[in-house]
Amino acid sequence: MKRLDMQREAAERADAAATAAAEHEAQERREQRKHSRYMAGLVIGAVVAVAMLGVGVYVAKDAWWLATLLCGPSLLALAKIFVLRRSDPDDMKFVSNVTRASTNSASQTQLPSP
């Protein structure tokens, strides 16, 4: 009887150890996927930001208003969304106000085309 109880306890310990190992492995895989997703977002954010900046500089001569939109606060807001993974409602209000102001000021300083 005692030997049977000991075998049962040993089997339960082995099952508990196997379960704990499986949970640990699953947790590790979840953390690995989370890290991969975070790094992918970081890389995508950097690529989008550099592309917006490059295109903004490229089109600045012909379409100043587009360059203002691409290189202005919207660039910072997009970088904040991708890198920090958060966006506050006040950010979008700030972006729209600053973009409007920069577009208005840029339109007033434009020289007429020859």
Phi and psi restraints in degrees (range 20) as a CNS / XPLOR table:
assign (resid 1 and name C) (resid 2 and name N)
       (resid 2 and name CA) (resid 2 and name C) 1.0 -66.9 20.0 2
assign (resid 2 and name N) (resid 2 and name CA)
       (resid 2 and name C) (resid 3 and name N) 1.0 -38.3 20.0 2
assign (resid 2 and name C) (resid 3 and name N)
       (resid 3 and name CA) (resid 3 and name C) 1.0 -64.4 20.0 2
assign (resid 3 and name N) (resid 3 and name CA)
       (resid 3 and name C) (resid 4 and name N) 1.0 -38.3 20.0 2
assign (resid 3 and name C) (resid 4 and name N)
       (resid 4 and name CA) (resid 4 and name C) 1.0 -64.9 20.0 2
assign (resid 4 and name N) (resid 4 and name CA)
       (resid 4 and name C) (resid 5 and name N) 1.0 -41.2 20.0 2
assign (resid 4 and name C) (resid 5 and name N)
       (resid 5 and name CA) (resid 5 and name C) 1.0 -64.4 20.0 2
assign (resid 5 and name N) (resid 5 and name CA)
       (resid 5 and name C) (resid 6 and name N) 1.0 -40.6 20.0 2
assign (resid 5 and name C) (resid 6 and name N)
       (resid 6 and name CA) (resid 6 and name C) 1.0 -65.5 20.0 2
assign (resid 6 and name N) (resid 6 and name CA)
       (resid 6 and name C) (resid 7 and name N) 1.0 -39.1 20.0 2
assign (resid 6 and name C) (resid 7 and name N)
       (resid 7 and name CA) (resid 7 and name C) 1.0 -66.7 20.0 2
assign (resid 7 and name N) (resid 7 and name CA)
       (resid 7 and name C) (resid 8 and name N) 1.0 -40.3 20.0 2
assign (resid 7 and name C) (resid 8 and name N)
       (resid 8 and name CA) (resid 8 and name C) 1.0 -63.8 20.0 2
assign (resid 8 and name N) (resid 8 and name CA)
       (resid 8 and name C) (resid 9 and name N) 1.0 -44.2 20.0 2
assign (resid 8 and name C) (resid 9 and name N)
       (resid 9 and name CA) (resid 9 and name C) 1.0 -63.9 20.0 2
assign (resid 9 and name N) (resid 9 and name CA)
       (resid 9 and name C) (resid 10 and name N) 1.0 -40.3 20.0 2
assign (resid 9 and name C) (resid 10 and name N)
       (resid 10 and name CA) (resid 10 and name C) 1.0 -64.2 20.0 2
assign (resid 10 and name N) (resid 10 and name CA)
       (resid 10 and name C) (resid 11 and name N) 1.0 -40.4 20.0 2
assign (resid 10 and name C) (resid 11 and name N)
       (resid 11 and name CA) (resid 11 and name C) 1.0 -66.1 20.0 2
assign (resid 11 and name N) (resid 11 and name CA)
       (resid 11 and name C) (resid 12 and name N) 1.0 -39.9 20.0 2
assign (resid 11 and name C) (resid 12 and name N)
       (resid 12 and name CA) (resid 12 and name C) 1.0 -65.6 20.0 2
assign (resid 12 and name N) (resid 12 and name CA)
       (resid 12 and name C) (resid 13 and name N) 1.0 -40.0 20.0 2
assign (resid 12 and name C) (resid 13 and name N)
       (resid 13 and name CA) (resid 13 and name C) 1.0 -64.8 20.0 2
assign (resid 13 and name N) (resid 13 and name CA)
       (resid 13 and name C) (resid 14 and name N) 1.0 -40.5 20.0 2
assign (resid 13 and name C) (resid 14 and name N)
       (resid 14 and name CA) (resid 14 and name C) 1.0 -64.8 20.0 2
assign (resid 14 and name N) (resid 14 and name CA)
       (resid 14 and name C) (resid 15 and name N) 1.0 -41.7 20.0 2
assign (resid 14 and name C) (resid 15 and name N)
       (resid 15 and name CA) (resid 15 and name C) 1.0 -64.5 20.0 2
assign (resid 15 and name N) (resid 15 and name CA)
       (resid 15 and name C) (resid 16 and name N) 1.0 -42.1 20.0 2
assign (resid 15 and name C) (resid 16 and name N)
       (resid 16 and name CA) (resid 16 and name C) 1.0 -64.3 20.0 2
assign (resid 16 and name N) (resid 16 and name CA)
       (resid 16 and name C) (resid 17 and name N) 1.0 -40.3 20.0 2
assign (resid 16 and name C) (resid 17 and name N)
       (resid 17 and name CA) (resid 17 and name C) 1.0 -66.1 20.0 2
assign (resid 17 and name N) (resid 17 and name CA)
       (resid 17 and name C) (resid 18 and name N) 1.0 -40.7 20.0 2
assign (resid 17 and name C) (resid 18 and name N)
       (resid 18 and name CA) (resid 18 and name C) 1.0 -65.1 20.0 2
assign (resid 18 and name N) (resid 18 and name CA)
       (resid 18 and name C) (resid 19 and name N) 1.0 -41.0 20.0 2
assign (resid 18 and name C) (resid 19 and name N)
       (resid 19 and name CA) (resid 19 and name C) 1.0 -64.2 20.0 2
assign (resid 19 and name N) (resid 19 and name CA)
       (resid 19 and name C) (resid 20 and name N) 1.0 -44.2 20.0 2
assign (resid 19 and name C) (resid 20 and name N)
       (resid 20 and name CA) (resid 20 and name C) 1.0 -63.2 20.0 2
assign (resid 20 and name N) (resid 20 and name CA)
       (resid 20 and name C) (resid 21 and name N) 1.0 -40.4 20.0 2
assign (resid 20 and name C) (resid 21 and name N)
       (resid 21 and name CA) (resid 21 and name C) 1.0 -65.4 20.0 2
assign (resid 21 and name N) (resid 21 and name CA)
       (resid 21 and name C) (resid 22 and name N) 1.0 -40.8 20.0 2
assign (resid 21 and name C) (resid 22 and name N)
       (resid 22 and name CA) (resid 22 and name C) 1.0 -65.8 20.0 2
assign (resid 22 and name N) (resid 22 and name CA)
       (resid 22 and name C) (resid 23 and name N) 1.0 -41.3 20.0 2
assign (resid 22 and name C) (resid 23 and name N)
       (resid 23 and name CA) (resid 23 and name C) 1.0 -64.6 20.0 2
assign (resid 23 and name N) (resid 23 and name CA)
       (resid 23 and name C) (resid 24 and name N) 1.0 -40.5 20.0 2
assign (resid 23 and name C) (resid 24 and name N)
       (resid 24 and name CA) (resid 24 and name C) 1.0 -63.7 20.0 2
assign (resid 24 and name N) (resid 24 and name CA)
       (resid 24 and name C) (resid 25 and name N) 1.0 -42.7 20.0 2
assign (resid 24 and name C) (resid 25 and name N)
       (resid 25 and name CA) (resid 25 and name C) 1.0 -64.9 20.0 2
assign (resid 25 and name N) (resid 25 and name CA)
       (resid 25 and name C) (resid 26 and name N) 1.0 -40.7 20.0 2
assign (resid 25 and name C) (resid 26 and name N)
       (resid 26 and name CA) (resid 26 and name C) 1.0 -65.6 20.0 2
assign (resid 26 and name N) (resid 26 and name CA)
       (resid 26 and name C) (resid 27 and name N) 1.0 -41.2 20.0 2
assign (resid 26 and name C) (resid 27 and name N)
       (resid 27 and name CA) (resid 27 and name C) 1.0 -63.5 20.0 2
assign (resid 27 and name N) (resid 27 and name CA)
       (resid 27 and name C) (resid 28 and name N) 1.0 -40.7 20.0 2
assign (resid 27 and name C) (resid 28 and name N)
       (resid 28 and name CA) (resid 28 and name C) 1.0 -64.0 20.0 2
assign (resid 28 and name N) (resid 28 and name CA)
       (resid 28 and name C) (resid 29 and name N) 1.0 -41.3 20.0 2
assign (resid 28 and name C) (resid 29 and name N)
       (resid 29 and name CA) (resid 29 and name C) 1.0 -64.8 20.0 2
assign (resid 29 and name N) (resid 29 and name CA)
       (resid 29 and name C) (resid 30 and name N) 1.0 -39.6 20.0 2
assign (resid 29 and name C) (resid 30 and name N)
       (resid 30 and name CA) (resid 30 and name C) 1.0 -61.9 20.0 2
assign (resid 30 and name N) (resid 30 and name CA)
       (resid 30 and name C) (resid 31 and name N) 1.0 -44.5 20.0 2
assign (resid 30 and name C) (resid 31 and name N)
       (resid 31 and name CA) (resid 31 and name C) 1.0 -64.8 20.0 2
assign (resid 31 and name N) (resid 31 and name CA)
       (resid 31 and name C) (resid 32 and name N) 1.0 -37.2 20.0 2
assign (resid 31 and name C) (resid 32 and name N)
       (resid 32 and name CA) (resid 32 and name C) 1.0 -65.3 20.0 2
assign (resid 32 and name N) (resid 32 and name CA)
       (resid 32 and name C) (resid 33 and name N) 1.0 -43.2 20.0 2
assign (resid 32 and name C) (resid 33 and name N)
       (resid 33 and name CA) (resid 33 and name C) 1.0 -65.0 20.0 2
assign (resid 33 and name N) (resid 33 and name CA)
       (resid 33 and name C) (resid 34 and name N) 1.0 -40.0 20.0 2
assign (resid 33 and name C) (resid 34 and name N)
       (resid 34 and name CA) (resid 34 and name C) 1.0 -62.5 20.0 2
assign (resid 34 and name N) (resid 34 and name CA)
       (resid 34 and name C) (resid 35 and name N) 1.0 -43.0 20.0 2
assign (resid 34 and name C) (resid 35 and name N)
       (resid 35 and name CA) (resid 35 and name C) 1.0 -65.5 20.0 2
assign (resid 35 and name N) (resid 35 and name CA)
       (resid 35 and name C) (resid 36 and name N) 1.0 -41.6 20.0 2
assign (resid 35 and name C) (resid 36 and name N)
       (resid 36 and name CA) (resid 36 and name C) 1.0 -62.6 20.0 2
assign (resid 36 and name N) (resid 36 and name CA)
       (resid 36 and name C) (resid 37 and name N) 1.0 -41.7 20.0 2
assign (resid 36 and name C) (resid 37 and name N)
       (resid 37 and name CA) (resid 37 and name C) 1.0 -64.1 20.0 2
assign (resid 37 and name N) (resid 37 and name CA)
       (resid 37 and name C) (resid 38 and name N) 1.0 -41.7 20.0 2
assign (resid 37 and name C) (resid 38 and name N)
       (resid 38 and name CA) (resid 38 and name C) 1.0 -63.8 20.0 2
assign (resid 38 and name N) (resid 38 and name CA)
       (resid 38 and name C) (resid 39 and name N) 1.0 -44.7 20.0 2
assign (resid 38 and name C) (resid 39 and name N)
       (resid 39 and name CA) (resid 39 and name C) 1.0 -66.5 20.0 2
assign (resid 39 and name N) (resid 39 and name CA)
       (resid 39 and name C) (resid 40 and name N) 1.0 -37.1 20.0 2
assign (resid 39 and name C) (resid 40 and name N)
       (resid 40 and name CA) (resid 40 and name C) 1.0 -63.4 20.0 2
assign (resid 40 and name N) (resid 40 and name CA)
       (resid 40 and name C) (resid 41 and name N) 1.0 -42.6 20.0 2
assign (resid 40 and name C) (resid 41 and name N)
       (resid 41 and name CA) (resid 41 and name C) 1.0 -62.6 20.0 2
assign (resid 41 and name N) (resid 41 and name CA)
       (resid 41 and name C) (resid 42 and name N) 1.0 -38.5 20.0 2
assign (resid 41 and name C) (resid 42 and name N)
       (resid 42 and name CA) (resid 42 and name C) 1.0 -64.9 20.0 2
assign (resid 42 and name N) (resid 42 and name CA)
       (resid 42 and name C) (resid 43 and name N) 1.0 -44.5 20.0 2
assign (resid 42 and name C) (resid 43 and name N)
       (resid 43 and name CA) (resid 43 and name C) 1.0 -66.9 20.0 2
assign (resid 43 and name N) (resid 43 and name CA)
       (resid 43 and name C) (resid 44 and name N) 1.0 -43.9 20.0 2
assign (resid 43 and name C) (resid 44 and name N)
       (resid 44 and name CA) (resid 44 and name C) 1.0 -62.1 20.0 2
assign (resid 44 and name N) (resid 44 and name CA)
       (resid 44 and name C) (resid 45 and name N) 1.0 -42.3 20.0 2
assign (resid 44 and name C) (resid 45 and name N)
       (resid 45 and name CA) (resid 45 and name C) 1.0 -61.1 20.0 2
assign (resid 45 and name N) (resid 45 and name CA)
       (resid 45 and name C) (resid 46 and name N) 1.0 -42.0 20.0 2
assign (resid 45 and name C) (resid 46 and name N)
       (resid 46 and name CA) (resid 46 and name C) 1.0 -65.8 20.0 2
assign (resid 46 and name N) (resid 46 and name CA)
       (resid 46 and name C) (resid 47 and name N) 1.0 -42.2 20.0 2
assign (resid 46 and name C) (resid 47 and name N)
       (resid 47 and name CA) (resid 47 and name C) 1.0 -64.7 20.0 2
assign (resid 47 and name N) (resid 47 and name CA)
       (resid 47 and name C) (resid 48 and name N) 1.0 -43.9 20.0 2
assign (resid 47 and name C) (resid 48 and name N)
       (resid 48 and name CA) (resid 48 and name C) 1.0 -63.7 20.0 2
assign (resid 48 and name N) (resid 48 and name CA)
       (resid 48 and name C) (resid 49 and name N) 1.0 -42.4 20.0 2
assign (resid 48 and name C) (resid 49 and name N)
       (resid 49 and name CA) (resid 49 and name C) 1.0 -64.9 20.0 2
assign (resid 49 and name N) (resid 49 and name CA)
       (resid 49 and name C) (resid 50 and name N) 1.0 -44.8 20.0 2
assign (resid 49 and name C) (resid 50 and name N)
       (resid 50 and name CA) (resid 50 and name C) 1.0 -66.1 20.0 2
assign (resid 50 and name N) (resid 50 and name CA)
       (resid 50 and name C) (resid 51 and name N) 1.0 -38.7 20.0 2
assign (resid 50 and name C) (resid 51 and name N)
       (resid 51 and name CA) (resid 51 and name C) 1.0 -65.0 20.0 2
assign (resid 51 and name N) (resid 51 and name CA)
       (resid 51 and name C) (resid 52 and name N) 1.0 -43.8 20.0 2
assign (resid 51 and name C) (resid 52 and name N)
       (resid 52 and name CA) (resid 52 and name C) 1.0 -62.6 20.0 2
assign (resid 52 and name N) (resid 52 and name CA)
       (resid 52 and name C) (resid 53 and name N) 1.0 -41.8 20.0 2
assign (resid 52 and name C) (resid 53 and name N)
       (resid 53 and name CA) (resid 53 and name C) 1.0 -65.5 20.0 2
assign (resid 53 and name N) (resid 53 and name CA)
       (resid 53 and name C) (resid 54 and name N) 1.0 -44.0 20.0 2
assign (resid 53 and name C) (resid 54 and name N)
       (resid 54 and name CA) (resid 54 and name C) 1.0 -63.5 20.0 2
assign (resid 54 and name N) (resid 54 and name CA)
       (resid 54 and name C) (resid 55 and name N) 1.0 -45.8 20.0 2
assign (resid 54 and name C) (resid 55 and name N)
       (resid 55 and name CA) (resid 55 and name C) 1.0 -65.9 20.0 2
assign (resid 55 and name N) (resid 55 and name CA)
       (resid 55 and name C) (resid 56 and name N) 1.0 -38.1 20.0 2
assign (resid 55 and name C) (resid 56 and name N)
       (resid 56 and name CA) (resid 56 and name C) 1.0 -61.9 20.0 2
assign (resid 56 and name N) (resid 56 and name CA)
       (resid 56 and name C) (resid 57 and name N) 1.0 -40.8 20.0 2
assign (resid 56 and name C) (resid 57 and name N)
       (resid 57 and name CA) (resid 57 and name C) 1.0 -69.8 20.0 2
assign (resid 57 and name N) (resid 57 and name CA)
       (resid 57 and name C) (resid 58 and name N) 1.0 -38.7 20.0 2
assign (resid 57 and name C) (resid 58 and name N)
       (resid 58 and name CA) (resid 58 and name C) 1.0 -64.3 20.0 2
assign (resid 58 and name N) (resid 58 and name CA)
       (resid 58 and name C) (resid 59 and name N) 1.0 -41.5 20.0 2
assign (resid 58 and name C) (resid 59 and name N)
       (resid 59 and name CA) (resid 59 and name C) 1.0 -92.4 20.0 2
assign (resid 59 and name N) (resid 59 and name CA)
       (resid 59 and name C) (resid 60 and name N) 1.0 2.6 20.0 2
assign (resid 59 and name C) (resid 60 and name N)
       (resid 60 and name CA) (resid 60 and name C) 1.0 -60.4 20.0 2
assign (resid 60 and name N) (resid 60 and name CA)
       (resid 60 and name C) (resid 61 and name N) 1.0 -35.1 20.0 2
assign (resid 60 and name C) (resid 61 and name N)
       (resid 61 and name CA) (resid 61 and name C) 1.0 -68.4 20.0 2
assign (resid 61 and name N) (resid 61 and name CA)
       (resid 61 and name C) (resid 62 and name N) 1.0 -40.1 20.0 2
assign (resid 61 and name C) (resid 62 and name N)
       (resid 62 and name CA) (resid 62 and name C) 1.0 -95.8 20.0 2
assign (resid 62 and name N) (resid 62 and name CA)
       (resid 62 and name C) (resid 63 and name N) 1.0 -38.8 20.0 2
assign (resid 62 and name C) (resid 63 and name N)
       (resid 63 and name CA) (resid 63 and name C) 1.0 -128.7 20.0 2
assign (resid 63 and name N) (resid 63 and name CA)
       (resid 63 and name C) (resid 64 and name N) 1.0 82.9 20.0 2
assign (resid 63 and name C) (resid 64 and name N)
       (resid 64 and name CA) (resid 64 and name C) 1.0 -60.1 20.0 2
assign (resid 64 and name N) (resid 64 and name CA)
       (resid 64 and name C) (resid 65 and name N) 1.0 -35.9 20.0 2
assign (resid 64 and name C) (resid 65 and name N)
       (resid 65 and name CA) (resid 65 and name C) 1.0 -66.9 20.0 2
assign (resid 65 and name N) (resid 65 and name CA)
       (resid 65 and name C) (resid 66 and name N) 1.0 -35.6 20.0 2
assign (resid 65 and name C) (resid 66 and name N)
       (resid 66 and name CA) (resid 66 and name C) 1.0 -70.5 20.0 2
assign (resid 66 and name N) (resid 66 and name CA)
       (resid 66 and name C) (resid 67 and name N) 1.0 -38.8 20.0 2
assign (resid 66 and name C) (resid 67 and name N)
       (resid 67 and name CA) (resid 67 and name C) 1.0 -63.8 20.0 2
assign (resid 67 and name N) (resid 67 and name CA)
       (resid 67 and name C) (resid 68 and name N) 1.0 -37.6 20.0 2
assign (resid 67 and name C) (resid 68 and name N)
       (resid 68 and name CA) (resid 68 and name C) 1.0 -64.0 20.0 2
assign (resid 68 and name N) (resid 68 and name CA)
       (resid 68 and name C) (resid 69 and name N) 1.0 -40.6 20.0 2
assign (resid 68 and name C) (resid 69 and name N)
       (resid 69 and name CA) (resid 69 and name C) 1.0 -69.8 20.0 2
assign (resid 69 and name N) (resid 69 and name CA)
       (resid 69 and name C) (resid 70 and name N) 1.0 -39.6 20.0 2
assign (resid 69 and name C) (resid 70 and name N)
       (resid 70 and name CA) (resid 70 and name C) 1.0 -76.4 20.0 2
assign (resid 70 and name N) (resid 70 and name CA)
       (resid 70 and name C) (resid 71 and name N) 1.0 -35.2 20.0 2
assign (resid 70 and name C) (resid 71 and name N)
       (resid 71 and name CA) (resid 71 and name C) 1.0 -100.3 20.0 2
assign (resid 71 and name N) (resid 71 and name CA)
       (resid 71 and name C) (resid 72 and name N) 1.0 -0.9 20.0 2
assign (resid 71 and name C) (resid 72 and name N)
       (resid 72 and name CA) (resid 72 and name C) 1.0 -88.2 20.0 2
assign (resid 72 and name N) (resid 72 and name CA)
       (resid 72 and name C) (resid 73 and name N) 1.0 -148.7 20.0 2
assign (resid 72 and name C) (resid 73 and name N)
       (resid 73 and name CA) (resid 73 and name C) 1.0 -64.3 20.0 2
assign (resid 73 and name N) (resid 73 and name CA)
       (resid 73 and name C) (resid 74 and name N) 1.0 -22.3 20.0 2
assign (resid 73 and name C) (resid 74 and name N)
       (resid 74 and name CA) (resid 74 and name C) 1.0 -65.4 20.0 2
assign (resid 74 and name N) (resid 74 and name CA)
       (resid 74 and name C) (resid 75 and name N) 1.0 -30.6 20.0 2
assign (resid 74 and name C) (resid 75 and name N)
       (resid 75 and name CA) (resid 75 and name C) 1.0 -63.2 20.0 2
assign (resid 75 and name N) (resid 75 and name CA)
       (resid 75 and name C) (resid 76 and name N) 1.0 -45.2 20.0 2
assign (resid 75 and name C) (resid 76 and name N)
       (resid 76 and name CA) (resid 76 and name C) 1.0 -67.4 20.0 2
assign (resid 76 and name N) (resid 76 and name CA)
       (resid 76 and name C) (resid 77 and name N) 1.0 -38.8 20.0 2
assign (resid 76 and name C) (resid 77 and name N)
       (resid 77 and name CA) (resid 77 and name C) 1.0 -65.5 20.0 2
assign (resid 77 and name N) (resid 77 and name CA)
       (resid 77 and name C) (resid 78 and name N) 1.0 -41.8 20.0 2
assign (resid 77 and name C) (resid 78 and name N)
       (resid 78 and name CA) (resid 78 and name C) 1.0 -65.1 20.0 2
assign (resid 78 and name N) (resid 78 and name CA)
       (resid 78 and name C) (resid 79 and name N) 1.0 -40.4 20.0 2
assign (resid 78 and name C) (resid 79 and name N)
       (resid 79 and name CA) (resid 79 and name C) 1.0 -63.5 20.0 2
assign (resid 79 and name N) (resid 79 and name CA)
       (resid 79 and name C) (resid 80 and name N) 1.0 -38.6 20.0 2
assign (resid 79 and name C) (resid 80 and name N)
       (resid 80 and name CA) (resid 80 and name C) 1.0 -64.9 20.0 2
assign (resid 80 and name N) (resid 80 and name CA)
       (resid 80 and name C) (resid 81 and name N) 1.0 -40.6 20.0 2
assign (resid 80 and name C) (resid 81 and name N)
       (resid 81 and name CA) (resid 81 and name C) 1.0 -64.9 20.0 2
assign (resid 81 and name N) (resid 81 and name CA)
       (resid 81 and name C) (resid 82 and name N) 1.0 -45.6 20.0 2
assign (resid 81 and name C) (resid 82 and name N)
       (resid 82 and name CA) (resid 82 and name C) 1.0 -74.5 20.0 2
assign (resid 82 and name N) (resid 82 and name CA)
       (resid 82 and name C) (resid 83 and name N) 1.0 -43.5 20.0 2
assign (resid 82 and name C) (resid 83 and name N)
       (resid 83 and name CA) (resid 83 and name C) 1.0 -81.6 20.0 2
assign (resid 83 and name N) (resid 83 and name CA)
       (resid 83 and name C) (resid 84 and name N) 1.0 -50.7 20.0 2
assign (resid 83 and name C) (resid 84 and name N)
       (resid 84 and name CA) (resid 84 and name C) 1.0 -86.6 20.0 2
assign (resid 84 and name N) (resid 84 and name CA)
       (resid 84 and name C) (resid 85 and name N) 1.0 -13.9 20.0 2
assign (resid 84 and name C) (resid 85 and name N)
       (resid 85 and name CA) (resid 85 and name C) 1.0 58.7 20.0 2
assign (resid 85 and name N) (resid 85 and name CA)
       (resid 85 and name C) (resid 86 and name N) 1.0 40.4 20.0 2
assign (resid 85 and name C) (resid 86 and name N)
       (resid 86 and name CA) (resid 86 and name C) 1.0 -152.9 20.0 2
assign (resid 86 and name N) (resid 86 and name CA)
       (resid 86 and name C) (resid 87 and name N) 1.0 152.6 20.0 2
assign (resid 86 and name C) (resid 87 and name N)
       (resid 87 and name CA) (resid 87 and name C) 1.0 -147.3 20.0 2
assign (resid 87 and name N) (resid 87 and name CA)
       (resid 87 and name C) (resid 88 and name N) 1.0 124.8 20.0 2
assign (resid 87 and name C) (resid 88 and name N)
       (resid 88 and name CA) (resid 88 and name C) 1.0 -94.3 20.0 2
assign (resid 88 and name N) (resid 88 and name CA)
       (resid 88 and name C) (resid 89 and name N) 1.0 149.1 20.0 2
assign (resid 88 and name C) (resid 89 and name N)
       (resid 89 and name CA) (resid 89 and name C) 1.0 -60.8 20.0 2
assign (resid 89 and name N) (resid 89 and name CA)
       (resid 89 and name C) (resid 90 and name N) 1.0 -30.9 20.0 2
assign (resid 89 and name C) (resid 90 and name N)
       (resid 90 and name CA) (resid 90 and name C) 1.0 -67.7 20.0 2
assign (resid 90 and name N) (resid 90 and name CA)
       (resid 90 and name C) (resid 91 and name N) 1.0 -25.6 20.0 2
assign (resid 90 and name C) (resid 91 and name N)
       (resid 91 and name CA) (resid 91 and name C) 1.0 -62.1 20.0 2
assign (resid 91 and name N) (resid 91 and name CA)
       (resid 91 and name C) (resid 92 and name N) 1.0 -45.7 20.0 2
assign (resid 91 and name C) (resid 92 and name N)
       (resid 92 and name CA) (resid 92 and name C) 1.0 -66.6 20.0 2
assign (resid 92 and name N) (resid 92 and name CA)
       (resid 92 and name C) (resid 93 and name N) 1.0 -37.5 20.0 2
assign (resid 92 and name C) (resid 93 and name N)
       (resid 93 and name CA) (resid 93 and name C) 1.0 -63.6 20.0 2
assign (resid 93 and name N) (resid 93 and name CA)
       (resid 93 and name C) (resid 94 and name N) 1.0 -43.3 20.0 2
assign (resid 93 and name C) (resid 94 and name N)
       (resid 94 and name CA) (resid 94 and name C) 1.0 -62.9 20.0 2
assign (resid 94 and name N) (resid 94 and name CA)
       (resid 94 and name C) (resid 95 and name N) 1.0 -43.9 20.0 2
assign (resid 94 and name C) (resid 95 and name N)
       (resid 95 and name CA) (resid 95 and name C) 1.0 -61.5 20.0 2
assign (resid 95 and name N) (resid 95 and name CA)
       (resid 95 and name C) (resid 96 and name N) 1.0 -45.3 20.0 2
assign (resid 95 and name C) (resid 96 and name N)
       (resid 96 and name CA) (resid 96 and name C) 1.0 -66.4 20.0 2
assign (resid 96 and name N) (resid 96 and name CA)
       (resid 96 and name C) (resid 97 and name N) 1.0 -40.1 20.0 2
assign (resid 96 and name C) (resid 97 and name N)
       (resid 97 and name CA) (resid 97 and name C) 1.0 -65.9 20.0 2
assign (resid 97 and name N) (resid 97 and name CA)
       (resid 97 and name C) (resid 98 and name N) 1.0 -45.2 20.0 2
assign (resid 97 and name C) (resid 98 and name N)
       (resid 98 and name CA) (resid 98 and name C) 1.0 -69.3 20.0 2
assign (resid 98 and name N) (resid 98 and name CA)
       (resid 98 and name C) (resid 99 and name N) 1.0 -38.3 20.0 2
assign (resid 98 and name C) (resid 99 and name N)
       (resid 99 and name CA) (resid 99 and name C) 1.0 -63.9 20.0 2
assign (resid 99 and name N) (resid 99 and name CA)
       (resid 99 and name C) (resid 100 and name N) 1.0 -42.9 20.0 2
assign (resid 99 and name C) (resid 100 and name N)
       (resid 100 and name CA) (resid 100 and name C) 1.0 -61.3 20.0 2
assign (resid 100 and name N) (resid 100 and name CA)
       (resid 100 and name C) (resid 101 and name N) 1.0 -44.9 20.0 2
assign (resid 100 and name C) (resid 101 and name N)
       (resid 101 and name CA) (resid 101 and name C) 1.0 -65.0 20.0 2
assign (resid 101 and name N) (resid 101 and name CA)
       (resid 101 and name C) (resid 102 and name N) 1.0 -42.4 20.0 2
assign (resid 101 and name C) (resid 102 and name N)
       (resid 102 and name CA) (resid 102 and name C) 1.0 -68.7 20.0 2
assign (resid 102 and name N) (resid 102 and name CA)
       (resid 102 and name C) (resid 103 and name N) 1.0 -37.1 20.0 2
assign (resid 102 and name C) (resid 103 and name N)
       (resid 103 and name CA) (resid 103 and name C) 1.0 -66.4 20.0 2
assign (resid 103 and name N) (resid 103 and name CA)
       (resid 103 and name C) (resid 104 and name N) 1.0 -40.9 20.0 2
assign (resid 103 and name C) (resid 104 and name N)
       (resid 104 and name CA) (resid 104 and name C) 1.0 -64.9 20.0 2
assign (resid 104 and name N) (resid 104 and name CA)
       (resid 104 and name C) (resid 105 and name N) 1.0 -43.5 20.0 2
assign (resid 104 and name C) (resid 105 and name N)
       (resid 105 and name CA) (resid 105 and name C) 1.0 -70.0 20.0 2
assign (resid 105 and name N) (resid 105 and name CA)
       (resid 105 and name C) (resid 106 and name N) 1.0 -35.6 20.0 2
assign (resid 105 and name C) (resid 106 and name N)
       (resid 106 and name CA) (resid 106 and name C) 1.0 -68.9 20.0 2
assign (resid 106 and name N) (resid 106 and name CA)
       (resid 106 and name C) (resid 107 and name N) 1.0 -35.4 20.0 2
assign (resid 106 and name C) (resid 107 and name N)
       (resid 107 and name CA) (resid 107 and name C) 1.0 -70.9 20.0 2
assign (resid 107 and name N) (resid 107 and name CA)
       (resid 107 and name C) (resid 108 and name N) 1.0 -29.1 20.0 2
assign (resid 107 and name C) (resid 108 and name N)
       (resid 108 and name CA) (resid 108 and name C) 1.0 -75.2 20.0 2
assign (resid 108 and name N) (resid 108 and name CA)
       (resid 108 and name C) (resid 109 and name N) 1.0 -27.5 20.0 2
assign (resid 108 and name C) (resid 109 and name N)
       (resid 109 and name CA) (resid 109 and name C) 1.0 -96.0 20.0 2
assign (resid 109 and name N) (resid 109 and name CA)
       (resid 109 and name C) (resid 110 and name N) 1.0 0.3 20.0 2
assign (resid 109 and name C) (resid 110 and name N)
       (resid 110 and name CA) (resid 110 and name C) 1.0 -70.4 20.0 2
assign (resid 110 and name N) (resid 110 and name CA)
       (resid 110 and name C) (resid 111 and name N) 1.0 135.0 20.0 2
assign (resid 110 and name C) (resid 111 and name N)
       (resid 111 and name CA) (resid 111 and name C) 1.0 -85.3 20.0 2
assign (resid 111 and name N) (resid 111 and name CA)
       (resid 111 and name C) (resid 112 and name N) 1.0 147.2 20.0 2
assign (resid 111 and name C) (resid 112 and name N)
       (resid 112 and name CA) (resid 112 and name C) 1.0 -64.9 20.0 2
assign (resid 112 and name N) (resid 112 and name CA)
       (resid 112 and name C) (resid 113 and name N) 1.0 149.0 20.0 2
assign (resid 112 and name C) (resid 113 and name N)
       (resid 113 and name CA) (resid 113 and name C) 1.0 -72.1 20.0 2
assign (resid 113 and name N) (resid 113 and name CA)
       (resid 113 and name C) (resid 114 and name N) 1.0 142.7 20.0 2
